[in-house]
């Protein structure tokens, strides 16, 4: 069984709460592929950290602190997925990989990625290096040679 991060719980609770108004323990367990006792244990820890309000047998909701963390994670996920797509990763794979990477990247690195993605997305047209990189990925050859 894989080890699930606190951030993954926060994200899952956020999505379930958005959909159902509350994140029930069984639904969290199903969505994350973990056992209900593990969910209960984590919900208690998250409550101790003031990230969730947890009521046994009823479920959990995020506190304001938990919601802020969830929103930051959602932005981080989006930026990582967009970055991966910019460099040519398939959209579905980019989404899967972003789910993993977002929980292990520092805030500072995530912020730099966000700036980079924003810079590229607001460029008047695709920068030449992106086209050169795509050509390199397809052929293994550089379009522009060193002078």
C-alpha positions as CSV (number, residue, x, y, z in Angstrom):
1,X,0.0,0.0,0.0
2,X,1.4,3.4,-0.9
3,X,2.0,6.2,1.6
4,X,-0.4,9.0,1.2
5,X,0.6,12.6,2.0
6,X,-1.3,15.1,4.2
7,X,-1.7,17.3,1.1
8,X,-3.4,14.5,-0.8
9,X,-5.9,14.2,2.0
10,X,-6.5,18.0,2.0
11,X,-7.1,17.9,-1.8
12,X,-9.4,15.0,-1.6
13,X,-11.4,16.5,1.3
14,X,-11.6,19.8,-0.7
15,X,-13.0,18.0,-3.8
16,X,-15.5,15.9,-1.8
17,X,-16.7,18.8,0.3
18,X,-17.2,20.8,-2.8
19,X,-19.3,18.0,-4.3
20,X,-21.2,16.7,-1.2
21,X,-20.8,19.4,1.4
22,X,-18.8,17.1,3.6
23,X,-16.1,14.5,3.1
24,X,-17.2,11.2,4.6
25,X,-14.5,8.8,5.8
26,X,-15.6,5.9,3.5
27,X,-15.6,8.2,0.5
28,X,-12.2,9.5,1.3
29,X,-10.9,5.9,1.7
30,X,-12.4,4.9,-1.6
31,X,-11.1,7.9,-3.5
32,X,-7.6,7.5,-2.1
33,X,-7.5,3.7,-2.1
34,X,-6.6,3.5,1.6
35,X,-8.3,1.8,4.5
36,X,-11.0,3.7,6.6
37,X,-8.9,3.4,9.8
38,X,-6.0,5.2,8.1
39,X,-8.4,7.9,7.1
40,X,-9.7,8.3,10.6
41,X,-6.2,8.5,12.0
42,X,-5.2,11.2,9.4
43,X,-8.4,13.2,10.0
44,X,-7.6,13.3,13.7
45,X,-4.1,14.6,12.9
46,X,-5.5,17.2,10.5
47,X,-7.9,18.3,13.1
48,X,-5.1,18.7,15.6
49,X,-3.3,20.9,13.0
50,X,-6.6,22.9,12.6
51,X,-6.9,22.0,9.0
52,X,-10.2,20.1,9.3
53,X,-13.2,19.9,11.4
54,X,-13.8,16.2,12.0
55,X,-16.9,14.5,13.4
56,X,-16.6,10.7,13.7
57,X,-19.2,8.9,11.6
58,X,-20.2,12.1,9.9
59,X,-17.0,13.2,8.1
60,X,-14.8,16.2,7.7
61,X,-14.9,19.8,6.4
62,X,-11.9,22.0,5.8
63,X,-11.2,24.9,8.1
64,X,-10.2,28.3,6.5
65,X,-6.6,27.2,7.0
66,X,-7.3,23.9,5.3
67,X,-9.2,25.6,2.4
68,X,-6.2,28.0,1.9
69,X,-3.9,25.0,1.7
70,X,-6.2,23.2,-0.8
71,X,-6.4,26.2,-3.0
72,X,-2.6,26.6,-3.1
73,X,-2.4,22.9,-4.0
74,X,-4.9,23.3,-6.8
75,X,-2.8,26.2,-8.3
76,X,0.4,24.2,-7.9
77,X,-1.2,21.2,-9.7
78,X,-2.5,23.4,-12.5
79,X,0.9,25.1,-13.0
80,X,2.8,21.8,-13.1
81,X,0.4,20.2,-15.5
82,X,0.6,23.3,-17.8
83,X,4.4,23.3,-17.6
84,X,4.5,19.6,-18.6
85,X,2.1,20.3,-21.5
86,X,4.3,23.2,-22.7
87,X,7.3,20.8,-23.0
88,X,5.2,18.3,-24.9
89,X,3.8,15.9,-22.3
90,X,0.4,14.4,-23.2
91,X,-2.4,16.2,-21.3
92,X,-3.6,13.0,-19.5
93,X,-0.1,12.1,-18.5
94,X,0.7,15.7,-17.5
95,X,-2.4,15.5,-15.1
96,X,-1.3,12.2,-13.6
97,X,2.3,13.4,-13.1
98,X,1.1,16.8,-11.7
99,X,-0.8,14.8,-9.0
100,X,2.4,13.3,-7.9
101,X,4.9,16.1,-8.3
102,X,2.7,18.8,-6.7
103,X,3.1,17.1,-3.3
104,X,6.9,17.0,-3.5
105,X,7.9,20.3,-4.9
106,X,8.9,23.3,-2.7
107,X,6.9,26.5,-2.7
108,X,9.8,28.4,-4.1
109,X,10.1,26.0,-7.1
110,X,6.4,26.0,-7.6
111,X,6.4,29.8,-7.7
112,X,9.2,29.9,-10.3
113,X,7.3,27.3,-12.4
114,X,4.2,29.5,-12.1
115,X,6.1,32.6,-13.3
116,X,7.6,30.6,-16.2
117,X,4.3,29.2,-17.3
118,X,2.7,32.7,-17.1
119,X,5.6,34.2,-19.1
120,X,5.3,31.6,-21.8
121,X,1.4,31.8,-21.9
122,X,1.5,35.6,-22.2
123,X,4.2,35.7,-24.9
124,X,2.9,37.2,-28.1
125,X,3.6,33.9,-29.9
126,X,5.3,30.7,-29.2
127,X,9.0,31.5,-28.5
128,X,11.4,30.1,-31.1
129,X,13.0,27.8,-28.5
130,X,9.7,25.9,-28.1
131,X,9.5,25.1,-31.8
132,X,13.2,24.2,-31.7
133,X,12.6,21.9,-28.7
134,X,9.6,20.2,-30.4
135,X,11.8,19.6,-33.4
136,X,14.6,18.2,-31.2
137,X,12.1,15.9,-29.4
138,X,10.8,14.6,-32.8
139,X,14.1,14.2,-34.6
140,X,16.9,14.3,-32.0
141,X,18.5,17.1,-34.0
142,X,19.0,20.8,-33.1
143,X,17.4,23.3,-35.5
144,X,19.8,26.1,-34.6
145,X,23.5,25.3,-34.3
146,X,25.9,26.9,-31.8
147,X,27.9,29.7,-33.5
